[in-house]
Amino acid sequence: MLQIIATATIAAIVGIGGLGRYLIDGQASRQYEVMAGGAIVVALLALLVDLVMAGIQRLVVSPGLVVAKEH
């Protein structure tokens, strides 16, 4: 999911839009605070989605299928 969100930001380069617009438009107009804000929002979204997916994984995977780590 992290890679999908990161790749989706590249869609702004071809004019599709999305959160990547902040990065592209900020760079084009030299508004680096807009670029930084867009990058932070994309990173936070990716982390949030990753946490949600990890939570879902914990709920749906049987505890018997989890292999214990050896120390």
N, CA, C and O atoms as a Maestro MAE file, in Angstrom:
{
 s_m_m2io_version
 :::
 2.0.0
}

f_m_ct {
 s_m_title
 :::
 protein
 m_atom[284] {
  # First column is atom index #
  i_m_mmod_type
  r_m_x_coord
  r_m_y_coord
  r_m_z_coord
  i_m_residue_number
  s_m_chain_name
  s_m_pdb_residue_name
  s_m_pdb_atom_name
  i_m_atomic_number
  :::
  1 25 0.817 -1.190 0.000 1 A "MET " " N  " 7
  2 3 0.000 0.000 0.000 1 A "MET " " CA " 6
  3 2 0.866 1.262 0.000 1 A "MET " " C  " 6
  4 15 0.521 2.267 -0.622 1 A "MET " " O  " 8
  5 25 1.982 1.192 0.700 2 A "LEU " " N  " 7
  6 3 2.878 2.350 0.710 2 A "LEU " " CA " 6
  7 2 3.358 2.692 -0.700 2 A "LEU " " C  " 6
  8 15 3.400 3.859 -1.091 2 A "LEU " " O  " 8
  9 25 3.712 1.666 -1.442 3 A "GLN " " N  " 7
  10 3 4.208 1.894 -2.791 3 A "GLN " " CA " 6
  11 2 3.099 2.418 -3.706 3 A "GLN " " C  " 6
  12 15 3.361 3.242 -4.582 3 A "GLN " " O  " 8
  13 25 1.882 1.954 -3.513 4 A "ILE " " N  " 7
  14 3 0.763 2.431 -4.322 4 A "ILE " " CA " 6
  15 2 0.519 3.915 -4.073 4 A "ILE " " C  " 6
  16 15 0.328 4.682 -5.017 4 A "ILE " " O  " 8
  17 25 0.526 4.318 -2.819 5 A "ILE " " N  " 7
  18 3 0.303 5.730 -2.488 5 A "ILE " " CA " 6
  19 2 1.443 6.587 -3.021 5 A "ILE " " C  " 6
  20 15 1.206 7.664 -3.568 5 A "ILE " " O  " 8
  21 25 2.666 6.122 -2.868 6 A "ALA " " N  " 7
  22 3 3.810 6.879 -3.366 6 A "ALA " " CA " 6
  23 2 3.770 6.995 -4.889 6 A "ALA " " C  " 6
  24 15 4.082 8.051 -5.440 6 A "ALA " " O  " 8
  25 25 3.388 5.917 -5.568 7 A "THR " " N  " 7
  26 3 3.307 5.935 -7.020 7 A "THR " " CA " 6
  27 2 2.156 6.811 -7.500 7 A "THR " " C  " 6
  28 15 2.257 7.449 -8.548 7 A "THR " " O  " 8
  29 25 1.074 6.847 -6.750 8 A "ALA " " N  " 7
  30 3 -0.073 7.661 -7.135 8 A "ALA " " CA " 6
  31 2 0.269 9.146 -7.154 8 A "ALA " " C  " 6
  32 15 -0.336 9.908 -7.908 8 A "ALA " " O  " 8
  33 25 1.217 9.560 -6.345 9 A "THR " " N  " 7
  34 3 1.608 10.973 -6.360 9 A "THR " " CA " 6
  35 2 2.301 11.345 -7.669 9 A "THR " " C  " 6
  36 15 2.281 12.505 -8.081 9 A "THR " " O  " 8
  37 25 2.910 10.364 -8.315 10 A "ILE " " N  " 7
  38 3 3.577 10.610 -9.591 10 A "ILE " " CA " 6
  39 2 2.553 10.869 -10.694 10 A "ILE " " C  " 6
  40 15 2.900 11.440 -11.728 10 A "ILE " " O  " 8
  41 25 1.306 10.462 -10.494 11 A "ALA " " N  " 7
  42 3 0.260 10.681 -11.491 11 A "ALA " " CA " 6
  43 2 0.065 12.165 -11.786 11 A "ALA " " C  " 6
  44 15 -0.425 12.513 -12.860 11 A "ALA " " O  " 8
  45 25 0.430 13.029 -10.879 12 A "ALA " " N  " 7
  46 3 0.290 14.474 -11.099 12 A "ALA " " CA " 6
  47 2 1.186 14.956 -12.231 12 A "ALA " " C  " 6
  48 15 0.887 15.967 -12.866 12 A "ALA " " O  " 8
  49 25 2.265 14.254 -12.489 13 A "ILE " " N  " 7
  50 3 3.180 14.661 -13.560 13 A "ILE " " CA " 6
  51 2 2.480 14.605 -14.915 13 A "ILE " " C  " 6
  52 15 2.716 15.456 -15.772 13 A "ILE " " O  " 8
  53 25 1.615 13.604 -15.110 14 A "VAL " " N  " 7
  54 3 0.917 13.468 -16.388 14 A "VAL " " CA " 6
  55 2 -0.431 14.177 -16.379 14 A "VAL " " C  " 6
  56 15 -1.214 14.041 -17.319 14 A "VAL " " O  " 8
  57 25 -0.705 14.938 -15.312 15 A "GLY " " N  " 7
  58 3 -1.909 15.757 -15.276 15 A "GLY " " CA " 6
  59 2 -3.140 15.083 -14.734 15 A "GLY " " C  " 6
  60 15 -4.244 15.598 -14.912 15 A "GLY " " O  " 8
  61 25 -2.995 13.950 -14.077 16 A "ILE " " N  " 7
  62 3 -4.162 13.251 -13.533 16 A "ILE " " CA " 6
  63 2 -4.632 13.902 -12.229 16 A "ILE " " C  " 6
  64 15 -5.816 13.826 -11.901 16 A "ILE " " O  " 8
  65 25 -3.746 14.524 -11.497 17 A "GLY " " N  " 7
  66 3 -4.122 15.205 -10.257 17 A "GLY " " CA " 6
  67 2 -3.760 14.401 -9.028 17 A "GLY " " C  " 6
  68 15 -2.852 13.571 -9.065 17 A "GLY " " O  " 8
  69 25 -4.468 14.645 -7.945 18 A "GLY " " N  " 7
  70 3 -4.197 13.960 -6.697 18 A "GLY " " CA " 6
  71 2 -3.289 14.775 -5.793 18 A "GLY " " C  " 6
  72 15 -3.037 15.953 -6.046 18 A "GLY " " O  " 8
  73 25 -2.805 14.144 -4.748 19 A "LEU " " N  " 7
  74 3 -1.936 14.835 -3.798 19 A "LEU " " CA " 6
  75 2 -0.609 15.253 -4.422 19 A "LEU " " C  " 6
  76 15 0.045 16.174 -3.932 19 A "LEU " " O  " 8
  77 25 -0.214 14.592 -5.483 20 A "GLY " " N  " 7
  78 3 1.019 14.950 -6.157 20 A "GLY " " CA " 6
  79 2 0.975 16.346 -6.775 20 A "GLY " " C  " 6
  80 15 2.015 16.931 -7.080 20 A "GLY " " O  " 8
  81 25 -0.237 16.874 -6.955 21 A "ARG " " N  " 7
  82 3 -0.365 18.233 -7.508 21 A "ARG " " CA " 6
  83 2 0.345 19.245 -6.628 21 A "ARG " " C  " 6
  84 15 0.951 20.188 -7.136 21 A "ARG " " O  " 8
  85 25 0.278 19.061 -5.312 22 A "TYR " " N  " 7
  86 3 0.958 19.985 -4.402 22 A "TYR " " CA " 6
  87 2 2.461 19.978 -4.629 22 A "TYR " " C  " 6
  88 15 3.114 21.020 -4.571 22 A "TYR " " O  " 8
  89 25 3.003 18.795 -4.887 23 A "LEU " " N  " 7
  90 3 4.441 18.691 -5.126 23 A "LEU " " CA " 6
  91 2 4.825 19.339 -6.452 23 A "LEU " " C  " 6
  92 15 5.782 20.111 -6.517 23 A "LEU " " O  " 8
  93 25 4.087 19.029 -7.496 24 A "ILE " " N  " 7
  94 3 4.399 19.546 -8.831 24 A "ILE " " CA " 6
  95 2 4.159 21.056 -8.902 24 A "ILE " " C  " 6
  96 15 5.016 21.805 -9.373 24 A "ILE " " O  " 8
  97 25 2.992 21.496 -8.432 25 A "ASP " " N  " 7
  98 3 2.674 22.923 -8.481 25 A "ASP " " CA " 6
  99 2 3.596 23.742 -7.578 25 A "ASP " " C  " 6
  100 15 4.004 24.846 -7.938 25 A "ASP " " O  " 8
  101 25 3.919 23.201 -6.414 26 A "GLY " " N  " 7
  102 3 4.824 23.895 -5.502 26 A "GLY " " CA " 6
  103 2 6.203 24.068 -6.098 26 A "GLY " " C  " 6
  104 15 6.835 25.112 -5.941 26 A "GLY " " O  " 8
  105 25 6.668 23.032 -6.786 27 A "GLN " " N  " 7
  106 3 7.974 23.124 -7.416 27 A "GLN " " CA " 6
  107 2 7.945 24.105 -8.591 27 A "GLN " " C  " 6
  108 15 8.875 24.891 -8.772 27 A "GLN " " O  " 8
  109 25 6.878 24.057 -9.384 28 A "ALA " " N  " 7
  110 3 6.782 24.930 -10.555 28 A "ALA " " CA " 6
  111 2 6.728 26.405 -10.160 28 A "ALA " " C  " 6
  112 15 7.294 27.256 -10.846 28 A "ALA " " O  " 8
  113 25 6.049 26.703 -9.057 29 A "SER " " N  " 7
  114 3 5.906 28.104 -8.635 29 A "SER " " CA " 6
  115 2 6.919 28.499 -7.558 29 A "SER " " C  " 6
  116 15 6.857 29.597 -7.004 29 A "SER " " O  " 8
  117 25 7.844 27.593 -7.274 30 A "ARG " " N  " 7
  118 3 8.884 27.813 -6.261 30 A "ARG " " CA " 6
  119 2 8.302 28.130 -4.880 30 A "ARG " " C  " 6
  120 15 8.867 28.915 -4.119 30 A "ARG " " O  " 8
  121 25 7.181 27.512 -4.579 31 A "GLN " " N  " 7
  122 3 6.581 27.618 -3.249 31 A "GLN " " CA " 6
  123 2 6.936 26.335 -2.498 31 A "GLN " " C  " 6
  124 15 6.173 25.369 -2.474 31 A "GLN " " O  " 8
  125 25 8.091 26.361 -1.902 32 A "TYR " " N  " 7
  126 3 8.621 25.150 -1.295 32 A "TYR " " CA " 6
  127 2 7.834 24.727 -0.056 32 A "TYR " " C  " 6
  128 15 7.851 23.554 0.318 32 A "TYR " " O  " 8
  129 25 7.148 25.672 0.579 33 A "GLU " " N  " 7
  130 3 6.306 25.285 1.721 33 A "GLU " " CA " 6
  131 2 5.113 24.462 1.248 33 A "GLU " " C  " 6
  132 15 4.655 23.578 1.972 33 A "GLU " " O  " 8
  133 25 4.598 24.736 0.044 34 A "VAL " " N  " 7
  134 3 3.507 23.938 -0.522 34 A "VAL " " CA " 6
  135 2 4.027 22.543 -0.850 34 A "VAL " " C  " 6
  136 15 3.360 21.543 -0.586 34 A "VAL " " O  " 8
  137 25 5.232 22.487 -1.431 35 A "MET " " N  " 7
  138 3 5.856 21.206 -1.743 35 A "MET " " CA " 6
  139 2 6.087 20.379 -0.478 35 A "MET " " C  " 6
  140 15 5.787 19.186 -0.445 35 A "MET " " O  " 8
  141 25 6.617 21.016 0.554 36 A "ALA " " N  " 7
  142 3 6.881 20.310 1.812 36 A "ALA " " CA " 6
  143 2 5.581 19.847 2.449 36 A "ALA " " C  " 6
  144 15 5.500 18.736 2.975 36 A "ALA " " O  " 8
  145 25 4.569 20.696 2.401 37 A "GLY " " N  " 7
  146 3 3.262 20.308 2.947 37 A "GLY " " CA " 6
  147 2 2.676 19.115 2.214 37 A "GLY " " C  " 6
  148 15 2.134 18.203 2.838 37 A "GLY " " O  " 8
  149 25 2.783 19.119 0.891 38 A "GLY " " N  " 7
  150 3 2.288 17.982 0.106 38 A "GLY " " CA " 6
  151 2 3.041 16.707 0.424 38 A "GLY " " C  " 6
  152 15 2.444 15.636 0.533 38 A "GLY " " O  " 8
  153 25 4.355 16.822 0.573 39 A "ALA " " N  " 7
  154 3 5.169 15.648 0.894 39 A "ALA " " CA " 6
  155 2 4.813 15.091 2.276 39 A "ALA " " C  " 6
  156 15 4.751 13.877 2.468 39 A "ALA " " O  " 8
  157 25 4.582 15.985 3.223 40 A "ILE " " N  " 7
  158 3 4.212 15.551 4.576 40 A "ILE " " CA " 6
  159 2 2.848 14.872 4.571 40 A "ILE " " C  " 6
  160 15 2.659 13.851 5.232 40 A "ILE " " O  " 8
  161 25 1.895 15.436 3.826 41 A "VAL " " N  " 7
  162 3 0.554 14.833 3.760 41 A "VAL " " CA " 6
  163 2 0.622 13.453 3.118 41 A "VAL " " C  " 6
  164 15 -0.023 12.519 3.595 41 A "VAL " " O  " 8
  165 25 1.393 13.312 2.045 42 A "VAL " " N  " 7
  166 3 1.533 12.005 1.388 42 A "VAL " " CA " 6
  167 2 2.186 11.006 2.341 42 A "VAL " " C  " 6
  168 15 1.744 9.860 2.425 42 A "VAL " " O  " 8
  169 25 3.218 11.417 3.051 43 A "ALA " " N  " 7
  170 3 3.896 10.518 3.994 43 A "ALA " " CA " 6
  171 2 2.966 10.103 5.131 43 A "ALA " " C  " 6
  172 15 2.928 8.931 5.506 43 A "ALA " " O  " 8
  173 25 2.215 11.058 5.679 44 A "LEU " " N  " 7
  174 3 1.279 10.731 6.756 44 A "LEU " " CA " 6
  175 2 0.173 9.801 6.274 44 A "LEU " " C  " 6
  176 15 -0.216 8.874 6.983 44 A "LEU " " O  " 8
  177 25 -0.332 10.049 5.067 45 A "LEU " " N  " 7
  178 3 -1.363 9.170 4.506 45 A "LEU " " CA " 6
  179 2 -0.826 7.757 4.329 45 A "LEU " " C  " 6
  180 15 -1.510 6.786 4.652 45 A "LEU " " O  " 8
  181 25 0.397 7.638 3.816 46 A "ALA " " N  " 7
  182 3 1.003 6.325 3.630 46 A "ALA " " CA " 6
  183 2 1.181 5.606 4.955 46 A "ALA " " C  " 6
  184 15 0.902 4.411 5.054 46 A "ALA " " O  " 8
  185 25 1.642 6.316 5.972 47 A "LEU " " N  " 7
  186 3 1.817 5.693 7.289 47 A "LEU " " CA " 6
  187 2 0.485 5.290 7.909 47 A "LEU " " C  " 6
  188 15 0.375 4.219 8.505 47 A "LEU " " O  " 8
  189 25 -0.514 6.133 7.773 48 A "LEU " " N  " 7
  190 3 -1.833 5.825 8.315 48 A "LEU " " CA " 6
  191 2 -2.427 4.591 7.649 48 A "LEU " " C  " 6
  192 15 -2.955 3.707 8.324 48 A "LEU " " O  " 8
  193 25 -2.341 4.533 6.327 49 A "VAL " " N  " 7
  194 3 -2.865 3.370 5.606 49 A "VAL " " CA " 6
  195 2 -2.095 2.115 6.012 49 A "VAL " " C  " 6
  196 15 -2.693 1.052 6.178 49 A "VAL " " O  " 8
  197 25 -0.784 2.224 6.172 50 A "ASP " " N  " 7
  198 3 0.017 1.076 6.578 50 A "ASP " " CA " 6
  199 2 -0.396 0.583 7.968 50 A "ASP " " C  " 6
  200 15 -0.493 -0.624 8.192 50 A "ASP " " O  " 8
  201 25 -0.639 1.506 8.896 51 A "LEU " " N  " 7
  202 3 -1.088 1.110 10.237 51 A "LEU " " CA " 6
  203 2 -2.456 0.446 10.209 51 A "LEU " " C  " 6
  204 15 -2.685 -0.542 10.906 51 A "LEU " " O  " 8
  205 25 -3.366 0.988 9.402 52 A "VAL " " N  " 7
  206 3 -4.704 0.393 9.287 52 A "VAL " " CA " 6
  207 2 -4.612 -1.009 8.706 52 A "VAL " " C  " 6
  208 15 -5.269 -1.929 9.194 52 A "VAL " " O  " 8
  209 25 -3.800 -1.178 7.666 53 A "MET " " N  " 7
  210 3 -3.642 -2.500 7.058 53 A "MET " " CA " 6
  211 2 -2.993 -3.491 8.024 53 A "MET " " C  " 6
  212 15 -3.362 -4.665 8.040 53 A "MET " " O  " 8
  213 25 -2.042 -3.037 8.823 54 A "ALA " " N  " 7
  214 3 -1.428 -3.920 9.822 54 A "ALA " " CA " 6
  215 2 -2.463 -4.339 10.856 54 A "ALA " " C  " 6
  216 15 -2.473 -5.488 11.297 54 A "ALA " " O  " 8
  217 25 -3.340 -3.406 11.249 55 A "GLY " " N  " 7
  218 3 -4.410 -3.745 12.191 55 A "GLY " " CA " 6
  219 2 -5.372 -4.757 11.611 55 A "GLY " " C  " 6
  220 15 -5.782 -5.694 12.296 55 A "GLY " " O  " 8
  221 25 -5.735 -4.576 10.358 56 A "ILE " " N  " 7
  222 3 -6.629 -5.531 9.695 56 A "ILE " " CA " 6
  223 2 -5.967 -6.896 9.602 56 A "ILE " " C  " 6
  224 15 -6.617 -7.921 9.810 56 A "ILE " " O  " 8
  225 25 -4.683 -6.912 9.292 57 A "GLN " " N  " 7
  226 3 -3.955 -8.175 9.204 57 A "GLN " " CA " 6
  227 2 -3.976 -8.907 10.545 57 A "GLN " " C  " 6
  228 15 -4.160 -10.123 10.588 57 A "GLN " " O  " 8
  229 25 -3.789 -8.173 11.628 58 A "ARG " " N  " 7
  230 3 -3.808 -8.801 12.958 58 A "ARG " " CA " 6
  231 2 -5.168 -9.400 13.265 58 A "ARG " " C  " 6
  232 15 -5.265 -10.418 13.950 58 A "ARG " " O  " 8
  233 25 -6.228 -8.762 12.754 59 A "LEU " " N  " 7
  234 3 -7.579 -9.262 13.020 59 A "LEU " " CA " 6
  235 2 -7.934 -10.496 12.196 59 A "LEU " " C  " 6
  236 15 -8.619 -11.393 12.686 59 A "LEU " " O  " 8
  237 25 -7.478 -10.546 10.963 60 A "VAL " " N  " 7
  238 3 -7.925 -11.626 10.078 60 A "VAL " " CA " 6
  239 2 -6.999 -12.830 10.033 60 A "VAL " " C  " 6
  240 15 -7.428 -13.910 9.627 60 A "VAL " " O  " 8
  241 25 -5.746 -12.680 10.436 61 A "VAL " " N  " 7
  242 3 -4.817 -13.809 10.415 61 A "VAL " " CA " 6
  243 2 -4.907 -14.548 11.744 61 A "VAL " " C  " 6
  244 15 -4.803 -13.951 12.816 61 A "VAL " " O  " 8
  245 25 -5.101 -15.842 11.652 62 A "SER " " N  " 7
  246 3 -5.199 -16.674 12.843 62 A "SER " " CA " 6
  247 2 -3.883 -16.657 13.619 62 A "SER " " C  " 6
  248 15 -2.813 -16.764 13.020 62 A "SER " " O  " 8
  249 25 -3.951 -16.522 14.953 63 A "PRO " " N  " 7
  250 3 -2.718 -16.507 15.744 63 A "PRO " " CA " 6
  251 2 -1.873 -17.770 15.562 63 A "PRO " " C  " 6
  252 15 -0.658 -17.734 15.758 63 A "PRO " " O  " 8
  253 25 -2.508 -18.886 15.188 64 A "GLY " " N  " 7
  254 3 -1.763 -20.120 14.967 64 A "GLY " " CA " 6
  255 2 -0.894 -20.081 13.720 64 A "GLY " " C  " 6
  256 15 0.004 -20.909 13.567 64 A "GLY " " O  " 8
  257 25 -1.148 -19.134 12.828 65 A "LEU " " N  " 7
  258 3 -0.359 -19.045 11.601 65 A "LEU " " CA " 6
  259 2 0.865 -18.162 11.765 65 A "LEU " " C  " 6
  260 15 1.748 -18.162 10.907 65 A "LEU " " O  " 8
  261 25 0.929 -17.425 12.836 66 A "VAL " " N  " 7
  262 3 2.054 -16.540 13.071 66 A "VAL " " CA " 6
  263 2 3.207 -17.369 13.619 66 A "VAL " " C  " 6
  264 15 3.053 -18.057 14.628 66 A "VAL " " O  " 8
  265 25 4.354 -17.307 12.965 67 A "VAL " " N  " 7
  266 3 5.522 -18.079 13.384 67 A "VAL " " CA " 6
  267 2 6.270 -17.264 14.431 67 A "VAL " " C  " 6
  268 15 6.565 -16.087 14.224 67 A "VAL " " O  " 8
  269 25 6.567 -17.896 15.542 68 A "ALA " " N  " 7
  270 3 7.309 -17.227 16.615 68 A "ALA " " CA " 6
  271 2 8.754 -17.014 16.178 68 A "ALA " " C  " 6
  272 15 9.356 -17.888 15.553 68 A "ALA " " O  " 8
  273 25 9.300 -15.861 16.505 69 A "LYS " " N  " 7
  274 3 10.689 -15.549 16.176 69 A "LYS " " CA " 6
  275 2 11.604 -16.214 17.190 69 A "LYS " " C  " 6
  276 15 11.328 -16.217 18.390 69 A "LYS " " O  " 8
  277 25 12.699 -16.778 16.692 70 A "GLU " " N  " 7
  278 3 13.686 -17.378 17.580 70 A "GLU " " CA " 6
  279 2 14.738 -16.330 17.924 70 A "GLU " " C  " 6
  280 15 15.178 -15.569 17.062 70 A "GLU " " O  " 8
  281 25 15.119 -16.302 19.145 71 A "HIS " " N  " 7
  282 3 16.127 -15.317 19.587 71 A "HIS " " CA " 6
  283 2 17.462 -15.958 19.699 71 A "HIS " " C  " 6
  284 15 18.437 -15.295 20.055 71 A "HIS " " O  " 8
  :::
 }
 m_bond[283] {
  # First column is bond index #
  i_m_from
  i_m_to
  i_m_order
  :::
  1 1 2 1
  2 2 3 1
  3 3 4 2
  4 3 5 1
  5 5 6 1
  6 6 7 1
  7 7 8 2
  8 7 9 1
  9 9 10 1
  10 10 11 1
  11 11 12 2
  12 11 13 1
  13 13 14 1
  14 14 15 1
  15 15 16 2
  16 15 17 1
  17 17 18 1
  18 18 19 1
  19 19 20 2
  20 19 21 1
  21 21 22 1
  22 22 23 1
  23 23 24 2
  24 23 25 1
  25 25 26 1
  26 26 27 1
  27 27 28 2
  28 27 29 1
  29 29 30 1
  30 30 31 1
  31 31 32 2
  32 31 33 1
  33 33 34 1
  34 34 35 1
  35 35 36 2
  36 35 37 1
  37 37 38 1
  38 38 39 1
  39 39 40 2
  40 39 41 1
  41 41 42 1
  42 42 43 1
  43 43 44 2
  44 43 45 1
  45 45 46 1
  46 46 47 1
  47 47 48 2
  48 47 49 1
  49 49 50 1
  50 50 51 1
  51 51 52 2
  52 51 53 1
  53 53 54 1
  54 54 55 1
  55 55 56 2
  56 55 57 1
  57 57 58 1
  58 58 59 1
  59 59 60 2
  60 59 61 1
  61 61 62 1
  62 62 63 1
  63 63 64 2
  64 63 65 1
  65 65 66 1
  66 66 67 1
  67 67 68 2
  68 67 69 1
  69 69 70 1
  70 70 71 1
  71 71 72 2
  72 71 73 1
  73 73 74 1
  74 74 75 1
  75 75 76 2
  76 75 77 1
  77 77 78 1
  78 78 79 1
  79 79 80 2
  80 79 81 1
  81 81 82 1
  82 82 83 1
  83 83 84 2
  84 83 85 1
  85 85 86 1
  86 86 87 1
  87 87 88 2
  88 87 89 1
  89 89 90 1
  90 90 91 1
  91 91 92 2
  92 91 93 1
  93 93 94 1
  94 94 95 1
  95 95 96 2
  96 95 97 1
  97 97 98 1
  98 98 99 1
  99 99 100 2
  100 99 101 1
  101 101 102 1
  102 102 103 1
  103 103 104 2
  104 103 105 1
  105 105 106 1
  106 106 107 1
  107 107 108 2
  108 107 109 1
  109 109 110 1
  110 110 111 1
  111 111 112 2
  112 111 113 1
  113 113 114 1
  114 114 115 1
  115 115 116 2
  116 115 117 1
  117 117 118 1
  118 118 119 1
  119 119 120 2
  120 119 121 1
  121 121 122 1
  122 122 123 1
  123 123 124 2
  124 123 125 1
  125 125 126 1
  126 126 127 1
  127 127 128 2
  128 127 129 1
  129 129 130 1
  130 130 131 1
  131 131 132 2
  132 131 133 1
  133 133 134 1
  134 134 135 1
  135 135 136 2
  136 135 137 1
  137 137 138 1
  138 138 139 1
  139 139 140 2
  140 139 141 1
  141 141 142 1
  142 142 143 1
  143 143 144 2
  144 143 145 1
  145 145 146 1
  146 146 147 1
  147 147 148 2
  148 147 149 1
  149 149 150 1
  150 150 151 1
  151 151 152 2
  152 151 153 1
  153 153 154 1
  154 154 155 1
  155 155 156 2
  156 155 157 1
  157 157 158 1
  158 158 159 1
  159 159 160 2
  160 159 161 1
  161 161 162 1
  162 162 163 1
  163 163 164 2
  164 163 165 1
  165 165 166 1
  166 166 167 1
  167 167 168 2
  168 167 169 1
  169 169 170 1
  170 170 171 1
  171 171 172 2
  172 171 173 1
  173 173 174 1
  174 174 175 1
  175 175 176 2
  176 175 177 1
  177 177 178 1
  178 178 179 1
  179 179 180 2
  180 179 181 1
  181 181 182 1
  182 182 183 1
  183 183 184 2
  184 183 185 1
  185 185 186 1
  186 186 187 1
  187 187 188 2
  188 187 189 1
  189 189 190 1
  190 190 191 1
  191 191 192 2
  192 191 193 1
  193 193 194 1
  194 194 195 1
  195 195 196 2
  196 195 197 1
  197 197 198 1
  198 198 199 1
  199 199 200 2
  200 199 201 1
  201 201 202 1
  202 202 203 1
  203 203 204 2
  204 203 205 1
  205 205 206 1
  206 206 207 1
  207 207 208 2
  208 207 209 1
  209 209 210 1
  210 210 211 1
  211 211 212 2
  212 211 213 1
  213 213 214 1
  214 214 215 1
  215 215 216 2
  216 215 217 1
  217 217 218 1
  218 218 219 1
  219 219 220 2
  220 219 221 1
  221 221 222 1
  222 222 223 1
  223 223 224 2
  224 223 225 1
  225 225 226 1
  226 226 227 1
  227 227 228 2
  228 227 229 1
  229 229 230 1
  230 230 231 1
  231 231 232 2
  232 231 233 1
  233 233 234 1
  234 234 235 1
  235 235 236 2
  236 235 237 1
  237 237 238 1
  238 238 239 1
  239 239 240 2
  240 239 241 1
  241 241 242 1
  242 242 243 1
  243 243 244 2
  244 243 245 1
  245 245 246 1
  246 246 247 1
  247 247 248 2
  248 247 249 1
  249 249 250 1
  250 250 251 1
  251 251 252 2
  252 251 253 1
  253 253 254 1
  254 254 255 1
  255 255 256 2
  256 255 257 1
  257 257 258 1
  258 258 259 1
  259 259 260 2
  260 259 261 1
  261 261 262 1
  262 262 263 1
  263 263 264 2
  264 263 265 1
  265 265 266 1
  266 266 267 1
  267 267 268 2
  268 267 269 1
  269 269 270 1
  270 270 271 1
  271 271 272 2
  272 271 273 1
  273 273 274 1
  274 274 275 1
  275 275 276 2
  276 275 277 1
  277 277 278 1
  278 278 279 1
  279 279 280 2
  280 279 281 1
  281 281 282 1
  282 282 283 1
  283 283 284 2
  :::
 }
}
